[in-house]
Amino acid sequence: MPERTFTATVNVVVVPVTITDEQGNYVAGLKPEDFRLYDNNKLQDIRVEEAVQPISLVVAVQANPDMAGILPMVKQIGPVISQLIIGQHGEAAILAYDGKIRTMQDFTADSDQIASALQKINPGSSMNRVKDAAREAVRMLRNRPAGNRRVLLVIGETRDKSSEGNLREIMAEVQLHNVSVYTANVNRLVSTLTGRPETPRPSPFPATAYKIPGGGPQTPGTVASLGHGGTLGNWVPVFVEIFRDVKSIFISNPAEVFTKYSGGKEFSFMKQRDLERALSEIGSELHSQYMISYTPDNKSEGGFHELRVNVSRPQAAGWDIRYRPGYWMAAVPQ
């Protein structure tokens, strides 16, 4: 059977940008003229706004026996979602996933309905279809009003068991519909105590892709000592391999790929206060971002388009500026 050709086209690129100073405080008050965005090293004509658009949020919760000790915490987060993430003008939908993807609550701004849907989530089968849950969440989000922010929050373990969806196709959907993905991951210690241990698998990423603390050598041994939790300095080669459908690449943590590709962020938790703190931070970030949008002027360049955002303020050298690293695009004839 011949390999299926994969294509993706892009009209408007939306790039949420999170900026924090040396103390970790969000930087507010920047002007559109302070920003420069480069697409494959080409300066683009951009539009910059502060993040004031209503938020459409899908919360996808793992609901299998491995989560039996965690779901009581998740059932309590309705008020945090309503007050700190979606706010007064936003909306949320609730999914539960195990071997099936169940819509517990379609989009609503009613905080009581959100809380009630979370209360109804109980453990199901032993499967964990996080990729398929992400695909269903994007399907729901793509039909929301065009002016809304589209956000997916995944709560569960990082591993995937039994998903049918293709990772690169889901990533393309995340990209096409401008979905930002955040995860609240069950702490590995909790997973170890509540689930069956798995045989470790080698990292699919080259050792040189990792930032080793203290400037040590990048070797498979030092990377392994990080438990695959080291910070990947350059994700672009990984994304390129995924979109080229390299058969040898094994992704043990698809949720991490979604967050990095969309410009979102991973959090982990063990206790109720950790989960609520993570959700509070997600809400603060979403309401403190700058939204850059533009129509690429280099659509004839197929493949991965790498993005770079610069801020022209003297103090910006000490700031942390986070955004999606790029997007995949099929060449468009001129």
N, C-alpha and C positions, 0 to 999 in steps of 0.2 A: 504494500500500500504506500503510495507516495506521501511524503510529509506535507501536512496542511500548511499553507502559507499564512503567516500571521501579519495582520496590518492594523494600524491604529492611526487615526487622523485627529488633528487638534485644531480648533478654531480660536478659542480664547483660553489662555492659560491663567489660572488663578493661583497665586502664591501667598499663603498666609505667612507672615514673618513675625517671629517672637524675639524680642530684644530685652535682655537683662543687663544690668550694670555689674560692677565688680562685687557688689554686696548681694546680688541675686534679685534686686528690685526691678520691676518692669519699667522700661523707659517710655515715658509718654511725651506728647507734645512735639514730636518730629513733624516736619513739613514734607509735602510730596517732593519738593526740590532737594531734600536731603538724601533721597534714594537713587541708586543706580542699579539697574538689573541687566546682566549680560546673559544671553542665550547662546551657548557655544562660542563664547568670547565676543559676541556681537551685541553692542549696546542697543537696548530696545526702548521704544516709546511707551511709557507705562502710565497707569493710573494708580494712585495710592489713596486709600481711605483708612480711617480707623475702623476697627471691627464693631460696628453698631447694628449690623443686620441681624434679624431674628435667627435663632438657631433651630434647626431641625435635627434631632438627635435620635439615633437608634441605640438602645442598650441591649447587647446580646450577652446572655448569661449561660454559661455552661451548666447543664442540669443532669449530670450523671452521678453514679454512686461515689465517685472520687470527690464530689463536691458536697457530700452529705453534711460534713462538719462546717462547711463554709456558707451554705445557703442561708442559714439563720442570720448571718451578718448582712448578706445581700438584701434580704427582705426588709431591712431597716433603712435603706438608703433613699427611699422615695422623696422625703423632704429635701435632702441634699441635692438631688437631681433637679427638683423643681425650683428651689430657691437659688442655688449657686451655679448651676450649669445653664439651664434653658432660660431662667429668669422670667420676667413678666410677659414678654412677647414671644417666647419660644414654644416648642412642642417636643414631645418625646413619644417614641414607640418602644415596646418591650418585646424581645425575642428570647426564647429558651431553646437550647440546642443540646441534643445527645445524639441518638440515631436519627431523630427527626428534627426539623426546624419548626418550632411552634410560635405563632404570633399570639402572645399573651395580651397585647394591647396595641391597637393601631394608633396612629399619631393623635395626640390629644394635648391640650394645655391644662387639663384638669388634674391638679396634683393628687386628688383623692383616687382617681382612676389609675394614675401611675403607681401610687403606693399599693393599691389593691392588686394590680397585675403582678407586682414583685412578690407579694405575699402568696400568690397562687403557684409559684415555681417550686416544684419538688423533683427529686432525683428520678431519672428514667432509666434508659438502657445504659450499657457500659461504654457505648461509643462516644466520640467527641469530634464532631464535624465542624470545627471552627472555621475552616475555609468556606464551607458551604453556607455557614451562618453569615459570614462576611458578604458572600455573594448575594444572599437574600436581603441583607440590610441595604446594600447598594441599590438593589432593585427597588426597594421601598423609597429610598432617598431620592432617586433620580426623578421621581414624580412630584416632589415638593416644589413650592414656588421658586422661580428662578432666582429671586433676590435673597433667598435664605442661605445661611451657612449650613453645610451638610457635614454632620459629624457622626462617627461610629465609635462607640465605647464597648470594648470586649472585656468581660469579666470572667476569668477562668484560668485554666492551665495553659502553658505555652505550646504544648504538644498537640498534634492533630492525629486523630484516629478515625479512619474510614471516610474522609471527605471524597466526594466524586469530582469536585471542581478542579480545574486546571489553574495553578497559581498565577501564571502570567496573564491568563484571560481575566482573572479576578482583579489583578493589579491594573490591567487596562481599563476595566470598568471603574475602579477607584479613581484613576486618573481622569477618565472621560467626564465623570460627573463631579469632579472636584470635591471628593470626600476626604476629610481629615480623620485619621484613625488613631485612637488612643486605647491603651490597654491597662487594666488593673489585674496584674498577674498574681495568682496564688503563689505565695512564697514556696520555694523549693523544699524547705524543711517540712512544710505542711503536706506537700505532695508526697514526700517520702514517707511520712507517717500514715497517710491515708490511702496511698495507692501502691501498686506493685512496682518495684524497681525495674528499670529497663536497662538493657545492655548499652553502655556508652558507644556512641558512633563518632567517627572523626569529623571535625569541622569541615564544611565544604569550602570555607574561605581560606585563601592563602595566608600564611603566617604574617606576611608583610602588610596585610590589610588591617591588622590590629595595632592599637596604640598600647604599648606595654608600659605600665607605671614605672616611674623612675628612669625612663630612658634605657631600659635593659634591651638585650638582643631579642629580635623577633624570630623565634624558632617554634616548631611544632610543640616542643616541650613547654616553653613559657606560655604559649597560647593555651595549651591544655590545662595548665595550672590555674587559668582564669575561669575554668569551667564554662567556656564559651560566653562568659559574661563581660569580657573586655570590650572596650569601646572600639567599634570598627571605624577607622579613620577615613576610609574611602569606600563607600558602598557602590560606586558607579560600576566597577567591574562585575560585581555580583548581580546587579540589575541587568546588565548587558547579557550575562550568561543566562539569566532566567528568560529574558525575552527572545534570545536565540534558541531557547529550548535545549540547552546543553544537557544531554542525558545523564551525565555523571554527577550532576550537582544534586545534593540532598539537603533539603531545608527542614531542619528539625523544629524550627520556631517560625511558622508562617506569620504569626501575629507581629513578630518583631520586624519582618520584612514590610508588612503593611504600614507600620508606624513610621519606619525610616523613609519609605518611598513617598508617603503622603505628607511628611513633615510633622507628624504627630509625636507622641512620646509614650514610653513605657513606664509604668509604676508597678510596685509590688507591695503586697500586704500580708500580714499574718493575723492581725487583730482588727476589731471594729474601728478603732480610732485611726488605724493606718489606712483602712479603706476610705473612711470619710475624709481624711486629710488628703489622700490622692485625688478624690473627686473634687475637693475644694481647690486644689492646685490646678486641675484641669479647667475648672470654671474660671479661675483667675486668669489663666493663660488665654483662653478663648476670648475673654472680654478685654484683653490688653493687646491683642495683636494688631498689626497693620496688614491690610489686604492689598496686594499688588496684583493688577490684572493687565494683560496686554495680548495683542494678536501678533504672533511671531512673524518676523519679516524674512525668515530663512526656512520656509516650509519645504524648499527643494532639498534640504539636507535630511535624508532619512536616517533612522537609527536613534540612539539615545542622545537627547539634547541636555547637556549639563548646564545648570543654572548657577549664577554667582550674584549675590546681592551685596552691595557696598553702601555704607552710610557715611556721608561726607560731613562728619562732625569731628572736631579734634579729639574728643574723649572717646570716640567709637573704637579706638584701638584696644581698649580694655573691656569692651562689651562682648557679650555672647549673642551672636546673631544666628538664629536657627530658622531653616526653611527647607522645603522639599528640595532634594538634590537635582532633580531634573524630571524628564518625562520621555517616553518612547513615542516615536512618530514615524509613520510611513512617508516616504518622499512624495510631495505633491508636485506634479508637473507645472512648470511656469507657463 
